[in-house]
Amino acid sequence: MPKMLIIILAVVILFAGGGVTIMQQMELGPFEQEVELTPEEKAVAAKEAARKKLLEPPRY
């Protein structure tokens, strides 16, 4: 029984490491690269954020 537990734990650790590697290679999640926006894109993003804030219902 303990031998099987060690094997299962090793497999879980390998899958977790593989998942992290895939995320790094595909630049997903916390490994995503920040894209520098042009001034025009920043203005559009600011307008969209302001519009979303106006449409947001009040929080009680």
ZINOR-V667724 format. One record per residue. N is the residue number from 1. RES is the residue in one letter. PHI is phi in radians with two decimals (* if undefined). Layout:
n=[N;N]
res=[RES;RES]
phi=[PHI;PHI]
This chain:
n=[1;2;3;4;5;6;7;8;9;10;11;12;13;14;15;16;17;18;19;20;21;22;23;24;25;26;27;28;29;30;31;32;33;34;35;36;37;38;39;40;41;42;43;44;45;46;47;48;49;50;51;52;53;54;55;56;57;58;59;60]
res=[M;P;K;M;L;I;I;I;L;A;V;V;I;L;F;A;G;G;G;V;T;I;M;Q;Q;M;E;L;G;P;F;E;Q;E;V;E;L;T;P;E;E;K;A;V;A;A;K;E;A;A;R;K;K;L;L;E;P;P;R;Y]
phi=[*;-1.08;-1.13;-1.14;-1.10;-1.14;-1.12;-1.08;-1.08;-1.13;-1.14;-1.10;-1.12;-1.13;-1.12;-1.12;-1.11;-1.13;-1.10;-1.13;-1.09;-1.09;-1.09;-1.16;-1.17;-1.60;0.95;-1.91;1.07;-1.22;-1.69;-1.21;-1.43;-1.33;-1.78;-1.33;-1.58;-1.33;-1.01;-1.17;-1.15;-1.11;-1.13;-1.12;-1.12;-1.16;-1.11;-1.13;-1.14;-1.15;-1.16;-1.11;-1.19;-1.18;-1.44;-1.25;-1.23;-1.16;-1.83;-1.93]
